[in-house]
Amino acid sequence: MVALTPIITRSIDAARGSGTGFHSEGVVRRATLQQTILSLTEGTQLTEHESEVPASIYVLHGAIRVEAPEPFVIQQGELHELPELRRKVVAVEDTVLLLSAAVAEGLEGALHDYVLAPDLSEE
């Protein structure tokens, strides 16, 4: 069992204390299932990416905007399946979310390296 309440607090505090406004930690890793807590401070963006990995986001606290051909917002308490489209994620406010993904065998670490990185480019 994983108790999410203390992870939410610890994770957003870590994001606030980081130089990037971002923190992630794996909570479930079993075969091809990966569940990761992501915390982003307001305005933090995840690198624009396209993924064929089946994934969903459940917002535990805050809200994010998914910038895709048809942008949408996911708010606290909402679960949303991510489309297999080019997208970027932006924190509308300080946000903690649970990312669940089914990753092909042999690529278990690739999700973190490819998707779960803040966009540090200057805008």
C-alpha positions in Angstrom: 0.0 0.0 0.0 1.2 3.5 -0.8 -0.1 6.4 1.4 -0.4 9.3 -1.0 -1.2 12.1 1.5 2.4 12.4 2.9 3.8 12.0 -0.6 1.8 14.9 -1.9 3.1 17.2 0.9 6.7 16.0 0.6 6.7 16.2 -3.2 5.3 19.7 -3.6 7.7 20.9 -0.9 10.6 19.3 -2.9 9.4 21.0 -6.2 9.2 24.4 -4.4 12.7 23.9 -3.1 14.2 22.7 -6.4 15.7 25.1 -8.9 13.4 23.7 -11.6 10.0 23.8 -9.9 9.7 20.1 -10.5 10.0 16.9 -8.5 9.1 13.3 -9.4 9.2 10.0 -7.6 8.1 6.6 -8.6 5.4 5.0 -6.4 4.6 1.8 -8.3 6.9 -0.1 -10.6 5.6 -3.5 -11.6 6.4 -5.1 -14.9 5.2 -2.7 -17.5 3.1 -0.5 -15.1 4.7 2.7 -13.9 3.0 5.1 -11.5 4.8 8.3 -10.7 4.0 11.3 -8.6 4.9 14.6 -10.3 4.9 17.9 -8.6 5.2 21.2 -10.5 5.1 24.7 -9.2 2.9 27.2 -10.9 4.1 28.0 -14.4 6.5 25.0 -14.6 6.3 23.1 -17.9 7.1 19.6 -18.9 9.1 19.2 -22.1 6.9 19.0 -25.2 6.7 15.4 -26.3 4.7 12.9 -28.2 4.2 9.5 -26.7 2.5 6.3 -27.8 2.6 5.0 -24.3 -0.9 4.5 -22.9 -1.1 6.9 -19.9 -3.5 8.7 -17.6 -3.1 11.6 -15.2 -5.0 12.0 -11.9 -4.6 15.4 -10.4 -4.2 15.0 -6.7 -3.8 18.8 -6.0 -3.9 21.9 -8.2 -4.5 22.0 -12.0 -2.6 21.6 -15.2 -3.1 22.7 -18.8 -2.3 20.2 -21.5 -1.3 22.2 -24.6 -2.2 20.0 -27.6 -4.0 20.6 -30.9 -7.1 21.0 -28.7 -5.8 22.3 -25.3 -7.6 21.2 -22.1 -7.3 21.7 -18.3 -7.3 18.9 -15.8 -8.2 20.0 -12.2 -7.9 18.4 -8.8 -9.9 15.2 -8.5 -10.1 14.6 -12.3 -8.7 11.6 -14.1 -7.9 12.0 -17.7 -6.5 9.6 -20.3 -3.7 11.3 -22.3 -4.1 11.4 -26.0 -1.4 10.0 -28.3 -0.7 13.5 -29.6 2.2 16.0 -29.4 1.6 17.9 -26.1 3.2 20.0 -23.4 2.0 20.1 -19.8 1.9 23.4 -17.9 1.1 23.8 -14.2 -1.8 26.3 -13.8 -1.0 26.5 -10.0 1.2 24.4 -7.7 0.2 20.9 -8.7 0.7 17.3 -7.7 -0.4 14.5 -10.0 -0.3 10.8 -10.4 0.9 9.7 -13.8 0.1 6.0 -14.7 1.6 4.5 -17.8 1.9 1.1 -19.4 5.4 0.9 -20.8 6.7 -1.8 -23.2 9.0 -4.4 -21.6 12.6 -3.3 -21.8 11.7 0.4 -21.7 10.7 0.7 -18.1 13.1 3.6 -17.4 12.5 5.4 -20.6 9.3 7.1 -19.5 11.2 9.1 -16.9 14.0 10.0 -19.2 11.8 11.0 -22.1 8.7 12.6 -20.6 9.2 13.5 -17.0 11.6 16.4 -17.3 10.9 20.1 -16.9 11.3 22.4 -19.8 14.2 24.6 -18.8 14.2 26.6 -22.1 13.8 30.4 -21.8 10.6 31.7 -23.3 
